[in-house]
Amino acid sequence: MEEIINKVDLSGIITLDLINYKPLKHEYAAFDLVPYLFKGYLLKEKVFRVDMIQIDWSQFTAKEVILYCSNDAIVPYWAYVLITSLLKPFTDRILCAEQENHEELIWIERIKKIDYKVFNDKKVVLKASTVVPAGLYVCATGYLMDQVQSLMWGEAGSPIMIYKKKKTIIH
C-alpha cells in the first residue's frame, strides 16, 4: 500500500483560527451602572460613591470587565473612572462599551494581543468562519501584513491567496 502524504503539513502553512480567541461567558463580566442611578437615570454623587465602596469588587478577580449603562442616561465620565479605580486591584482588563458590543470588544482586544512575531516570514491562512465578525479579520490582517510571507483565507488545504510579500533582490 502506498503511503499517504499530507501535503498541507508539508506546505509549511500555519492556520490562525480567530475563534480560539473568542471570550467565553464565564471569562468576562458586565457591570451596568443603571442600578446605581437614582430612578435609573440620575447619578447622585454622594449616594453613588457610597454604593460603589460597598460593592465586593473581588467578584471580578481575573475577569475581563465591561462597564456600560444599559439605558440612555447621561453618566459623567468620572463615574467610569471611579469604578475603574475600584476594579483595578482585581483585574487589569477593564473596558467600556455599549451593551451589544461586549463580547466583540473583548474578542478584538485579545486579537490585538496575539504575538504576531511568530508569523514572521511564514505562510499563514486565516481560517474562515461565519461565527467570527468581519472586523476581527480586518484587525488580525492589519497585524499579519507586517509579518507574513504570504496571507491566505479559508482552509489550509484549499486557501485563497490574499497577499504575497514581494521578494527583494540584493545586488
C-alpha positions in Angstrom: 0.0 0.0 0.0 1.3 3.5 -0.9 1.9 5.9 2.0 -0.5 8.8 2.2 1.4 12.1 2.2 -0.2 15.1 3.9 0.6 18.0 1.6 -0.9 20.5 4.0 1.7 19.6 6.6 4.5 19.7 4.1 3.4 23.1 2.8 4.5 25.0 6.0 1.2 26.8 6.2 0.2 28.0 9.6 -3.5 28.3 10.4 -4.7 31.2 12.5 -8.2 30.4 13.8 -9.6 33.6 15.4 -12.4 31.5 17.0 -9.8 30.4 19.6 -9.7 33.9 21.0 -13.5 34.2 21.4 -14.3 35.0 25.1 -16.4 32.6 27.0 -19.3 33.9 29.1 -17.6 32.9 32.4 -14.4 34.8 31.4 -15.9 38.2 31.5 -18.4 40.2 33.5 -20.6 43.2 32.6 -21.1 46.0 35.1 -24.3 48.0 34.4 -24.4 51.4 36.1 -28.2 51.8 35.8 -29.0 50.0 39.2 -26.8 52.6 40.9 -28.6 55.6 39.4 -31.5 57.4 41.1 -34.6 56.2 39.4 -32.3 54.6 36.8 -31.4 57.9 35.2 -29.7 60.3 37.6 -26.4 60.0 39.3 -26.3 61.4 42.8 -22.7 61.7 43.6 -22.7 61.0 47.4 -25.1 58.1 47.1 -23.2 56.7 44.1 -19.8 56.9 45.9 -21.2 55.1 48.9 -22.8 52.4 46.7 -19.5 51.9 44.8 -17.5 51.5 48.0 -19.9 48.8 49.3 -19.5 46.6 46.3 -17.4 43.5 46.7 -15.1 44.1 43.7 -13.2 40.9 44.3 -16.0 39.1 42.5 -14.4 40.4 39.3 -11.0 38.9 40.0 -9.3 37.6 36.9 -12.2 38.5 34.7 -12.4 40.9 31.8 -14.9 43.6 32.9 -17.1 45.7 30.6 -18.5 48.9 32.1 -21.7 50.1 30.5 -25.0 51.9 31.0 -28.0 49.9 29.7 -30.2 52.9 29.1 -29.8 56.4 27.7 -28.9 58.1 31.0 -26.1 60.7 30.8 -23.4 59.3 33.1 -20.5 61.6 33.8 -17.1 60.2 32.7 -15.7 60.5 36.3 -18.2 57.7 37.3 -16.4 55.3 34.9 -13.1 56.4 36.2 -14.1 55.9 39.8 -15.4 52.3 39.0 -12.1 51.6 37.1 -10.1 52.7 40.1 -12.0 50.3 42.4 -11.7 47.4 39.9 -8.0 47.9 39.1 -6.7 45.9 42.2 -8.7 42.9 40.9 -8.2 43.0 37.2 -6.2 44.8 34.5 -8.8 44.1 31.8 -11.4 46.8 32.1 -13.3 48.1 29.0 -16.2 50.4 28.4 -18.7 49.7 25.7 -22.3 49.6 24.5 -24.1 46.6 25.8 -24.5 44.8 22.4 -20.7 45.0 21.7 -19.3 43.4 24.9 -18.2 40.1 23.6 -16.8 41.5 20.3 -14.8 44.2 22.1 -13.1 41.7 24.4 -12.5 39.4 21.4 -10.8 42.2 19.4 -8.7 43.2 22.4 -7.5 39.6 22.6 -6.7 39.5 18.9 -4.6 42.7 19.3 -2.5 41.0 21.9 -1.5 38.0 19.7 2.2 37.7 19.4 2.3 38.2 15.6 6.1 37.9 15.5 5.6 34.1 15.5 4.3 34.5 11.9 7.4 36.3 10.7 8.1 35.2 7.1 5.6 32.4 7.4 2.7 31.3 5.2 -0.4 32.0 7.1 -4.0 31.1 6.4 -6.8 32.9 8.3 -9.3 30.2 8.9 -12.7 31.1 7.6 -15.7 31.1 9.9 -19.1 32.7 9.8 -19.0 33.0 13.6 -16.1 35.5 13.5 -17.2 39.1 12.8 -15.5 40.7 9.8 -13.9 43.4 12.0 -11.8 40.8 13.7 -10.4 39.6 10.4 -9.6 43.2 9.5 -7.8 43.7 12.8 -5.8 40.5 12.5 -4.9 41.2 8.9 -3.5 44.6 9.8 -1.1 43.0 12.2 -0.3 40.0 10.0 0.6 42.1 7.0 3.7 43.4 8.8 5.0 39.8 9.5 3.9 37.2 7.0 5.5 35.9 3.8 2.0 35.2 2.5 -1.5 35.6 3.8 -4.4 33.3 2.7 -8.0 32.9 3.6 -10.1 29.8 4.1 -8.7 26.3 4.9 -5.1 25.2 4.7 -6.0 22.5 2.2 -7.6 25.0 -0.3 -6.8 28.6 0.7 -7.5 31.7 -1.3 -4.3 33.8 -1.8 -4.8 37.3 -0.4 -1.2 38.7 -0.1 2.3 37.6 -1.0 5.3 39.6 0.1 7.4 40.8 -2.9 10.9 39.3 -2.9 13.7 41.9 -2.7 16.7 41.2 -4.9 20.0 42.3 -3.4 22.7 43.1 -5.9 
